[in-house]
Amino acid sequence: MLEQDTDGIEKLETGIPGFDFLSDGGLPLGRATLIAGTAGSSKTIFACQFLVEGIHRGENGVFVTFEEPPKALRKNMRGFGWDIQQWENEGKWVFVDASPQPGDRPIVSGEYDLGALIARIEHAVRKYKASRISLDSLGAIFSHLTDSAQVRSDLFRLASALRELEVTAIMTAERVEEYGEISRYGVEEFVADNVVIVRNVLADEKRRRTIEILKYRGTDHQKGEFPFTIINKKGIVIIPLSAIELEQKSSDIRITSGSEELDRMCGSGFFRDSIILVSGATGTGKTLMVTEFMDGGVANGERCLVFAFEESREQLIRNATGWGVDFKQMEKEGKLKVVCRYPETTNLENHLIMMKDIIQEFKPNRVAVDSLSALERVSTLKSFREFIIGLTSFIKQQEIGGLFTSTTPNLLGGASITDAHISTITDSIILLRYVEMYGEMRRGITVLKMRGSMHDKDIREFSIDHKGMHIGKPFRNVTGILAGTPMYTAQSEVERLSGLFDEKI
């Protein structure tokens, strides 16, 4: 599909998820784009996926390989569900094999001539009526050439030939550093109309993939780096955070939290499309609140979905049974779905895409994530914040209720990094705290934030038994609970202070 941007340049939709948004419509039609990146940054996957998406749109493609032989590429790409051999048989995909052959002697500067290669490319494009072409990778041609003037001359010749063929081209080139020279030989970027950089940066012992459009000659594009990931059966999926818009609807309809007492504290329950954060130390009842949130939804005929990243499926079912909630029966009735994953199994971008896919497939009315703190430990702070923004915005766009839990590092008071990242984009915040009273640990709950609604400001004591959570009276003679430094005040002093604010005075 072709699009025309505001600058009047016709563009070809790549079909790569997220890239057409970043590029404001796709790749400029009939021009060459350089994809530069270090080893392992997914340049070859990008080049292949560009042709794959073209085939899905009825556009034939030519793949010129200078490194991997066609046999290896066919095998490596099958994991994405791409049957290249089948497309070759159908005349939709054709290889121009310029990869080194066993026994070939090293190239000597001055002997290499692109004329024969260009002739083969022109023949393949015309014979198969190809409109897309990928060349992977330019660096392999010039690895033995020391004359930079010849390198640039040969590249210009190749780019000119592609332009005359009126095909939209992808050329890959290898970089030495993630942040440095654009390409290994420092000349490839000058012969391409557009330059896209893919990175696979190591930060805090964790890898993070990003993509950046560095140059887009004569047309606009999104600026900066954007996260992406590689998914089996899909390929490259880019997550363009700048595409998120604050246009989701707001509902006045209330839904139950699963606890009548908590509903009263929240002004008759949560809003249907709100995001609720439950923050507390380990053992304060966060998973119980998730269980009651699910139970309340199922009781009202709603479909509920739980993503668990700390406890196994059997643990969740056992815990729920201990509180009088039958998760197994809910699943049999198709009203509940429990998805358990260890955070370390993949990166956050993959988790986000997996969660989105499950939400779209199951179509729940409520979603719970227990807990965000588990995901926080497997990523950088930047990746984690991008994950939170991506997930919350998606849930809001679907107009479903979301409940997230996070664990504070201290038993008494304190806040987690998670809270700081999500608190500004949540609609409600519920704090669960331990309170030490005369050598005994008790629990307290307060509604810290409730957008668009009045709510109870008290810190109330609650208990947990085989029937779940029971919220009681407010703490009246204890201060400093949220800060983790509870102080006790005599009843006479409480009455004196209360009298200072008596309306009669």
C-alpha positions in Angstrom: 0.0 0.0 0.0 1.3 3.5 -0.9 0.9 6.6 1.1 1.9 10.2 0.5 3.1 12.3 3.4 2.7 16.1 3.9 6.0 16.7 2.0 4.6 15.1 -1.1 6.9 12.1 -1.0 5.2 8.8 -1.9 5.9 6.1 0.7 5.7 2.3 0.7 4.2 0.7 3.8 6.8 -1.8 5.1 4.2 -3.8 7.1 6.7 -4.2 10.0 4.7 -3.6 13.1 5.4 -0.1 14.5 7.8 1.0 11.8 5.3 2.6 9.5 4.3 4.9 12.4 7.9 5.8 13.2 8.5 6.6 9.5 5.3 8.5 9.0 3.9 6.0 6.4 6.8 3.7 5.4 9.9 3.9 3.3 10.2 6.5 0.5 9.2 4.8 -2.7 12.0 3.9 -5.1 14.8 4.9 -2.7 17.4 3.1 -0.8 17.5 2.8 3.0 20.5 1.8 5.1 19.9 -0.4 8.1 23.0 -0.1 10.3 23.7 -2.0 13.5 26.3 -4.1 15.4 26.4 -7.9 15.2 23.2 -9.4 16.6 21.1 -6.3 16.3 18.6 -8.0 13.9 19.6 -6.3 10.6 19.1 -9.5 8.6 15.7 -10.2 10.2 14.6 -6.6 9.2 15.8 -7.2 5.6 13.9 -10.5 5.4 10.8 -9.2 7.1 10.7 -6.3 4.6 10.3 -8.8 1.8 8.0 -11.1 3.7 5.5 -8.2 4.4 5.7 -7.2 0.7 4.8 -10.8 -0.4 1.8 -10.6 1.9 0.8 -7.5 0.1 1.3 -9.0 -3.4 4.7 -7.5 -4.0 7.6 -9.7 -5.1 11.1 -9.3 -3.7 14.7 -10.0 -4.4 17.2 -10.9 -1.6 20.9 -10.3 -2.4 23.0 -12.1 0.2 26.7 -11.3 0.6 27.3 -13.3 3.9 24.9 -16.1 4.6 24.1 -18.6 1.8 20.5 -18.9 0.9 20.3 -22.4 2.5 21.2 -21.0 5.9 18.8 -18.1 5.5 15.9 -20.4 4.6 16.6 -22.4 7.8 17.1 -19.5 10.1 13.9 -17.7 9.1 11.6 -20.7 9.5 11.3 -19.9 13.2 9.3 -16.9 12.3 6.9 -18.9 10.2 8.4 -17.7 6.9 8.5 -20.5 4.3 11.0 -18.9 1.9 11.4 -22.0 -0.2 7.6 -22.0 -0.9 7.7 -18.4 -2.0 10.7 -19.2 -4.3 8.7 -22.0 -5.9 5.9 -19.5 -6.5 8.2 -16.9 -8.0 7.5 -14.4 -5.2 11.0 -14.5 -3.7 14.3 -14.8 -5.5 17.9 -15.0 -4.1 20.9 -13.4 -5.8 23.7 -15.3 -4.1 26.9 -13.3 -3.7 28.0 -15.1 -0.5 31.6 -16.4 -0.4 31.9 -19.9 -1.7 34.2 -22.6 -0.2 37.6 -22.4 -1.7 37.3 -18.8 -3.0 40.6 -16.8 -2.7 40.6 -13.5 -0.9 39.6 -10.4 -3.0 42.4 -8.1 -4.0 41.8 -4.4 -4.2 41.3 -3.3 -7.8 40.1 -6.7 -9.0 36.5 -6.5 -7.6 33.9 -5.3 -10.1 30.2 -4.8 -9.3 29.2 -4.9 -12.9 28.4 -8.6 -13.0 26.5 -8.4 -9.7 24.4 -5.4 -10.8 23.6 -7.3 -14.0 22.3 -10.3 -12.0 20.2 -8.0 -9.8 18.7 -6.2 -12.7 17.8 -9.5 -14.4 16.2 -10.8 -11.2 14.2 -7.6 -10.6 12.9 -7.5 -14.2 12.2 -11.3 -14.5 10.2 -11.5 -11.3 8.7 -8.0 -11.5 10.0 -7.2 -8.0 9.2 -4.0 -6.2 11.3 -4.7 -3.1 14.9 -5.6 -2.7 17.1 -6.3 0.3 20.9 -6.4 0.3 22.6 -8.1 3.3 25.3 -7.0 4.1 27.3 -4.3 2.2 30.3 -4.7 4.6 30.9 -8.2 3.3 31.7 -6.8 -0.2 34.3 -4.4 1.0 35.9 -6.4 3.9 39.0 -7.0 1.8 39.1 -3.6 0.1 41.4 -0.9 1.5 40.7 1.9 -0.9 37.9 4.0 0.5 37.6 6.0 -2.8 36.9 2.7 -4.6 34.4 1.6 -1.9 32.5 4.9 -2.2 32.5 4.7 -6.0 31.3 1.1 -6.1 28.5 2.0 -3.6 27.4 5.0 -5.6 27.3 2.8 -8.7 25.1 0.2 -6.9 22.8 2.8 -5.4 22.4 4.4 -8.9 21.5 1.1 -10.4 18.8 0.4 -7.8 17.4 3.9 -8.4 17.1 3.3 -12.1 15.3 0.0 -11.4 12.7 2.0 -9.4 12.7 -0.5 -6.6 12.4 0.3 -2.9 15.6 -1.1 -1.3 17.0 -2.1 2.1 20.8 -2.2 2.5 22.3 -3.5 5.7 25.7 -2.5 7.1 27.6 -3.5 10.2 28.7 -1.1 12.9 31.6 -1.4 15.3 29.9 0.4 18.3 26.4 1.0 19.4 27.0 4.7 19.7 29.7 5.9 17.3 30.3 5.8 13.6 27.2 5.0 11.7 28.8 2.2 9.7 32.0 0.2 9.7 33.6 1.9 6.6 32.1 5.4 7.2 30.8 5.7 3.6 27.7 3.6 3.3 25.4 6.2 4.8 26.4 8.8 2.2 25.0 6.7 -0.7 21.6 5.9 1.0 18.7 8.4 1.0 17.7 7.2 4.5 19.5 5.8 7.5 18.0 3.6 10.2 20.0 2.4 13.2 19.2 -0.7 15.2 20.9 -1.3 18.5 21.2 -4.1 21.0 22.6 -2.2 24.0 23.9 -3.9 27.2 22.9 -1.9 30.3 22.9 -3.2 33.9 23.7 -6.7 32.5 20.5 -6.6 30.5 20.1 -6.3 26.7 17.7 -3.7 25.3 16.9 -3.4 21.6 16.1 0.0 20.1 15.5 1.5 16.6 16.2 5.0 15.5 15.6 6.8 12.2 18.6 8.9 11.8 18.1 10.3 8.4 15.0 10.5 6.2 15.9 12.7 3.2 13.1 15.1 2.3 10.4 13.8 4.7 9.4 13.8 8.3 9.7 11.0 10.9 9.6 10.3 14.6 12.8 11.3 16.4 14.7 9.4 19.0 15.1 5.7 20.0 12.2 3.4 20.3 12.2 -0.1 21.9 11.5 -3.2 19.8 11.7 -6.9 20.2 11.8 -10.1 18.2 8.9 -12.5 18.5 8.6 -16.1 17.2 6.0 -16.4 14.3 6.0 -12.6 14.0 9.5 -11.2 13.6 10.4 -7.6 14.6 7.8 -5.7 16.6 8.4 -2.1 17.4 6.7 -0.4 20.3 6.2 3.3 19.4 5.4 5.0 22.7 4.8 8.3 20.9 1.8 6.7 19.3 0.1 6.6 22.6 -2.6 9.3 22.9 -4.6 10.5 25.8 -7.9 9.9 24.0 -9.4 7.0 25.9 -12.9 7.4 27.2 -13.8 7.8 30.9 -16.7 5.9 32.5 -18.8 6.9 35.5 -19.8 3.3 36.0 -18.6 1.7 39.2 -17.3 -1.8 39.7 -16.8 -3.6 42.9 -13.4 -4.3 44.4 -14.7 -7.6 45.8 -14.9 -6.1 49.3 -17.9 -4.2 50.5 -15.8 -2.3 53.1 -13.2 -1.3 50.6 -16.0 -0.2 48.1 -17.3 2.2 50.8 -13.8 3.5 51.4 -13.5 4.2 47.6 -16.8 6.0 47.4 -18.9 3.0 46.1 -16.1 1.1 44.3 -13.6 1.6 41.5 -14.5 3.2 38.1 -14.9 0.6 35.4 -11.9 1.8 33.2 -9.5 2.8 36.0 -6.1 1.6 36.9 -5.6 0.7 40.5 -2.2 0.3 42.2 -2.1 -1.8 45.4 1.2 -1.2 47.2 2.5 -2.9 50.3 5.1 -5.0 52.0 5.3 -8.7 51.5 2.4 -10.5 53.4 0.2 -7.5 53.7 -2.6 -8.9 51.5 -1.8 -7.7 47.9 -2.5 -11.1 46.3 -5.7 -11.4 48.4 -6.9 -8.1 47.0 -6.2 -9.5 43.5 -8.2 -12.6 44.4 -11.2 -10.6 45.7 -11.0 -8.3 42.7 -11.4 -11.3 40.4 -14.1 -12.9 42.6 -16.1 -9.7 42.6 -15.9 -9.5 38.8 -16.9 -13.1 38.2 -19.9 -12.7 40.7 -21.1 -9.8 38.4 -20.8 -11.9 35.3 -17.5 -10.3 34.1 -14.6 -12.0 32.4 -11.4 -11.8 34.5 -7.7 -12.2 33.7 -4.8 -12.6 36.1 -1.1 -12.3 35.1 1.0 -13.7 37.9 4.8 -13.2 37.9 5.7 -14.4 41.4 3.6 -17.4 42.3 2.8 -20.5 40.3 -0.6 -21.4 39.1 -1.1 -24.1 41.8 -0.1 -21.6 44.5 -2.6 -19.1 43.3 -5.4 -21.7 43.2 -4.4 -23.0 46.7 -4.3 -19.5 48.2 -7.7 -18.5 46.6 -9.2 -21.8 48.0 -8.0 -20.8 51.4 -9.9 -17.6 51.2 -13.1 -19.3 49.9 -12.6 -18.5 46.2 -12.7 -21.4 43.7 -10.4 -20.4 40.8 -10.7 -23.8 39.2 -14.5 -23.6 38.9 -14.2 -20.1 37.5 -11.9 -21.3 34.8 -14.1 -24.2 33.9 -17.0 -21.7 33.4 -14.7 -19.6 31.1 -15.0 -16.6 33.3 -11.4 -16.6 34.6 -8.0 -17.0 32.9 -4.8 -17.4 34.9 -1.4 -16.8 33.2 1.7 -17.5 35.1 5.2 -16.5 33.9 8.6 -16.1 35.4 9.9 -12.6 34.6 13.3 -13.9 33.7 11.9 -16.1 30.8 12.1 -13.1 28.4 12.5 -9.3 28.2 9.8 -6.8 29.1 9.0 -6.0 25.5 8.1 -9.6 24.9 6.1 -9.7 28.1 4.2 -6.6 27.0 3.3 -8.0 23.5 2.4 -11.4 25.0 0.0 -9.7 27.5 -1.5 -7.6 24.8 -2.2 -10.6 22.7 -3.8 -12.5 25.5 -6.0 -9.5 26.4 -7.2 -9.1 22.8 -7.9 -12.8 22.6 -9.6 -13.4 25.9 -11.4 -9.9 25.9 -11.6 -9.6 29.7 -13.5 -6.9 31.7 -10.9 -6.9 34.4 -7.1 -7.5 34.4 -4.8 -8.0 37.4 -1.0 -8.0 37.4 0.7 -9.6 40.4 3.2 -8.2 40.7 5.0 -5.3 38.9 7.9 -5.5 41.3 8.8 -8.9 39.9 9.0 -7.4 36.4 11.0 -4.5 37.7 14.0 -6.6 38.7 14.6 -8.0 35.1 14.9 -4.7 33.3 16.5 -1.3 33.3 14.5 1.6 34.8 13.9 3.1 31.3 12.6 -0.2 29.9 10.4 -0.7 33.0 8.8 2.8 32.6 8.2 2.2 28.9 6.5 -1.2 29.8 4.3 0.5 32.4 3.2 3.2 30.0 2.6 0.8 27.2 0.5 -1.6 29.4 -1.6 1.0 31.2 -2.4 2.9 28.0 -3.4 -0.3 26.2 -5.7 -1.4 29.1 -7.3 2.0 29.2 -7.9 2.0 25.5 -9.7 -1.3 25.9 -11.9 0.3 28.6 -11.3 -2.4 31.1 -10.4 -2.2 34.8 -6.8 -3.0 35.8 -5.4 -3.8 39.2 -1.6 -3.9 39.7 0.4 -4.8 42.8 3.8 -3.6 43.8 6.0 -4.6 46.8 7.6 -2.0 49.0 11.2 -2.8 50.2 10.5 -2.1 53.9 8.1 -3.9 56.2 7.0 -0.6 57.9 6.4 2.2 55.5 8.5 3.2 52.5 7.9 3.2 48.8 9.1 1.1 45.9 10.6 2.3 42.6 7.5 0.8 41.0 5.3 3.2 42.9 7.3 6.2 41.6 7.0 5.0 38.0 3.3 4.2 38.0 1.7 6.5 40.6 1.3 9.4 38.2 -0.6 7.3 35.6 -2.8 5.4 37.9 -6.3 6.4 38.9 -6.3 5.0 42.4 -3.6 4.0 44.9 -4.3 1.8 47.9 -1.6 1.4 50.5 -1.3 -1.7 52.7 1.0 -1.3 55.7 2.1 -3.2 58.8 1.6 -1.4 62.1 3.5 -2.4 65.2 1.3 -2.0 68.3 2.6 -3.1 71.7 4.7 -5.9 70.4 2.1 -7.1 67.9 2.1 -6.7 64.1 -1.2 -5.5 62.7 -2.2 -4.4 59.2 -3.5 -1.1 58.0 -5.1 0.1 54.7 -5.7 3.5 53.3 -7.0 4.9 50.0 -4.2 7.4 49.1 -5.7 8.5 45.7 -9.0 8.2 43.9 -9.3 10.3 40.7 -12.7 11.8 40.2 -14.2 10.6 43.4 -14.4 11.3 47.1 -12.9 8.6 49.3 -12.2 7.7 52.9 -9.1 9.4 54.2 -8.7 7.2 57.3 -6.0 4.6 57.8 -8.1 1.6 58.9 -7.0 -1.7 60.5 -7.9 -4.9 58.6 -7.5 -8.6 59.3 -7.3 -11.6 57.1 -9.0 -15.0 57.7 -10.4 -17.9 55.8 -13.1 -15.6 54.3 -10.7 -13.0 53.1 -10.1 -9.4 54.1 -12.1 -7.6 56.8 -11.6 -3.9 57.2 -12.3 -2.4 60.6 -12.0 0.9 62.5 -9.5 3.6 61.9 -6.3 3.9 63.9 -7.0 6.9 66.2 -4.0 7.0 68.6 -1.2 6.2 66.2 0.7 8.6 63.9 3.5 8.1 61.4 2.1 4.8 60.0 2.8 5.5 56.3 6.3 6.8 57.1 7.1 3.6 58.9 7.6 5.4 62.3 4.4 4.8 64.3 4.1 6.9 67.4 1.4 6.5 70.0 -0.6 9.4 71.5 -2.6 9.3 74.7 -6.4 9.4 74.3 -6.6 12.6 76.3 -4.2 14.3 73.8 -6.2 13.0 70.9 -9.3 14.5 72.3 -7.6 17.8 73.0 -6.2 18.0 69.4 -9.6 17.1 68.0 -11.2 19.9 70.1 -9.0 22.4 68.4 -10.8 21.8 65.2 -14.3 21.6 66.6 -16.7 23.7 64.5 -18.3 25.2 67.7 -15.1 26.9 68.7 
